[in-house]
């Protein structure tokens, strides 16, 4: 059963203002947390990063797609990592499960209000992957302090939006949906155009075509040799 965590009490550096079941989950995550540098990564996500895995201690910023965020969570989650999502009240838990996220190891903080940075810092101490949608612009000082905490704990942060000094920036620039025929049917697959930029030579600036997801529900590169015969319906730019 997925448990939402309504807020964290900033007067207590480690205390969680939540039902007992959620406190137990966070404690379990603390007991199993480690400073592993390379995290399990879906092959399609690794391709976006020039073949590199996701790294503990790093920050990745994502624009234009909650599904891409979920795909980045799915690799670590499938191998037993605990994940948290902060500041996303409309986060689709069932969609995340369909993409491979284990809801039994997922903590949600839908509305951290003005304490979002303290909430994220507390979860970084306990969880392996933390997703946050900041309510406003993040300063360099805030980013630097949290980065130091991430490196100490070996946790990974996925920022929905911009983040100073992120390891890589992934932006979904366009979508092509498949599934609808002549005015009927269901949307069954999405082909996304993703632009990736990053620091140093680890992530070379380029565009990728990714099924997000494919007709069979998997996440994979469009150039993997698998033919999808479903009917394309709509191509739209993502703002």
C-alpha positions in Angstrom: 0.0 0.0 0.0 1.4 3.4 -1.1 1.6 5.9 1.7 1.6 9.7 1.2 3.7 11.8 3.5 1.9 15.1 4.0 4.8 17.1 5.4 8.0 17.0 7.4 8.5 18.8 10.7 11.6 21.0 10.1 12.0 21.5 13.9 13.2 17.8 14.0 16.0 17.1 11.6 15.1 13.4 11.1 11.5 13.2 12.4 8.6 12.6 10.0 5.2 14.0 10.7 3.2 11.1 9.3 1.4 8.0 10.2 3.4 5.3 11.9 3.4 3.2 8.8 5.3 5.9 6.9 7.8 6.4 9.7 8.5 2.7 9.6 9.1 2.9 5.8 11.6 5.8 6.2 13.4 3.9 8.9 13.6 0.8 6.8 15.1 2.9 4.0 17.6 4.5 6.4 18.7 1.0 7.5 19.4 -0.1 3.9 20.8 3.2 2.5 24.3 3.1 1.1 26.7 5.3 -0.8 26.7 3.2 -4.0 28.0 5.4 -6.8 26.5 3.6 -9.8 22.8 2.9 -9.7 20.8 0.3 -11.6 19.7 2.0 -14.8 17.2 1.0 -17.5 19.1 0.4 -20.8 17.1 3.1 -22.6 18.0 5.6 -19.9 21.6 4.6 -20.1 21.6 5.3 -23.8 20.4 8.9 -23.1 23.5 9.3 -20.9 25.9 8.1 -23.6 26.0 4.6 -22.1 26.7 5.7 -18.6 24.6 4.6 -15.5 22.8 6.9 -13.2 25.1 8.0 -10.4 24.5 8.3 -6.7 25.5 11.8 -5.6 24.3 13.4 -8.8 21.5 15.7 -9.8 19.6 15.2 -13.1 17.0 17.8 -14.4 14.1 16.7 -16.5 11.6 18.9 -18.5 8.5 17.9 -20.4 7.7 14.4 -19.2 6.7 12.7 -15.9 7.1 9.4 -17.8 10.8 10.1 -18.3 11.1 10.8 -14.6 9.4 7.5 -13.8 11.7 5.7 -16.2 14.7 7.1 -14.4 13.2 5.9 -11.1 12.4 2.5 -12.4 15.9 1.0 -12.7 16.9 1.7 -9.0 13.4 0.9 -7.7 13.3 -2.5 -9.4 16.5 -3.5 -7.6 15.1 -2.5 -4.2 16.0 1.2 -3.9 13.6 3.5 -2.0 12.3 6.5 -3.9 10.5 9.7 -2.8 8.6 12.3 -4.8 8.3 15.8 -3.4 6.0 18.7 -4.6 4.1 16.7 -7.3 0.5 16.3 -6.1 -0.6 14.9 -9.5 2.2 12.3 -9.6 0.6 9.2 -11.2 1.4 6.3 -8.9 -0.3 3.7 -11.1 1.5 5.0 -14.2 4.8 4.7 -12.3 4.0 1.2 -11.3 3.3 0.3 -15.0 6.8 1.7 -15.9 8.5 -0.4 -13.2 8.5 1.6 -10.0 7.8 -0.4 -6.8 5.1 1.4 -4.9 6.0 -0.6 -1.8 9.2 1.5 -1.6 7.8 4.8 -2.6 7.2 7.8 -0.3 5.1 10.8 -1.5 5.2 14.3 -0.1 2.6 16.0 -2.3 2.7 19.4 -0.7 5.8 20.4 1.3 4.8 24.1 1.1 7.7 26.4 1.9 9.7 23.7 3.6 10.4 21.8 0.4 14.2 22.1 0.6 14.2 20.7 4.2 11.9 17.9 3.2 14.2 17.0 0.3 17.3 17.1 2.5 15.6 14.8 5.1 14.6 12.3 2.4 18.1 12.3 0.9 19.3 11.0 4.2 16.9 8.0 4.0 16.2 7.3 0.3 18.2 6.4 -2.7 16.2 8.4 -5.3 14.4 11.6 -4.6 12.3 13.5 -7.2 11.4 17.1 -6.5 9.5 19.8 -8.4 10.8 23.0 -6.8 8.1 25.7 -6.3 10.4 28.4 -7.7 14.0 29.2 -8.8 16.7 27.2 -7.0 19.7 29.3 -6.0 23.2 28.2 -6.5 23.7 28.1 -2.7 20.7 25.9 -2.1 21.9 23.5 -4.9 25.4 23.4 -3.5 24.4 22.6 0.0 22.1 19.8 -1.2 24.7 18.4 -3.6 27.1 18.0 -0.7 24.4 16.0 1.2 23.7 13.9 -1.9 27.4 13.0 -2.3 27.7 12.0 1.4 24.7 9.7 1.2 25.2 8.4 -2.3 21.6 9.5 -3.2 20.4 10.7 -6.6 18.1 13.7 -7.1 15.9 14.2 -10.1 14.7 17.8 -10.4 11.6 18.5 -12.5 12.6 21.7 -14.1 16.0 23.5 -14.0 18.6 22.9 -11.4 22.0 24.7 -11.1 25.0 22.4 -11.8 22.9 19.3 -12.8 24.9 16.3 -14.1 22.6 16.1 -17.2 19.6 18.0 -18.5 17.0 15.9 -20.3 14.1 17.7 -22.1 11.3 16.1 -24.1 10.9 18.4 -27.1 8.2 16.6 -29.1 5.9 13.6 -28.9 4.4 11.3 -31.5 1.4 9.3 -30.2 0.2 6.0 -31.7 -2.9 4.0 -31.4 -5.9 5.9 -32.8 -7.2 5.0 -36.2 -9.9 6.9 -38.1 -11.5 8.6 -35.1 -11.5 5.6 -32.8 -9.2 3.4 -30.7 -6.9 4.2 -27.8 -3.5 5.9 -27.4 -1.1 3.0 -26.9 2.4 4.2 -27.5 4.4 7.4 -27.5 7.6 8.2 -29.4 9.5 11.0 -27.6 12.2 13.3 -29.0 14.6 14.0 -26.1 17.4 16.5 -26.1 20.2 15.7 -23.6 23.0 18.0 -22.5 25.4 17.7 -19.6 28.6 18.6 -18.0 31.9 17.4 -19.4 32.3 14.7 -21.9 30.1 12.1 -20.1 27.0 13.4 -21.8 27.5 14.7 -25.3 24.8 17.1 -26.5 22.4 15.2 -28.8 18.8 14.2 -29.5 17.4 10.8 -28.9 14.2 9.0 -30.1 12.7 6.9 -27.3 9.5 4.8 -27.0 8.0 6.2 -23.8 6.4 3.6 -23.7 6.2 1.3 -26.7 3.1 -0.6 -27.7 4.1 -3.5 -25.4 4.6 -1.1 -22.4 8.5 -1.2 -22.5 10.8 1.8 -22.6 13.4 1.5 -25.3 15.2 3.3 -28.1 13.3 3.8 -31.4 16.4 2.4 -33.2 16.4 -1.0 -31.4 15.2 -2.8 -34.5 11.7 -3.5 -33.1 8.9 -2.6 -35.5 5.7 -1.0 -34.1 2.8 -1.3 -36.5 0.3 0.8 -34.5 -1.2 3.8 -36.2 0.4 7.1 -35.5 -2.1 9.7 -34.5 -0.7 13.0 -33.3 2.6 14.8 -33.2 2.8 17.7 -30.8 5.5 20.0 -29.5 6.0 20.0 -25.7 6.2 23.4 -24.1 
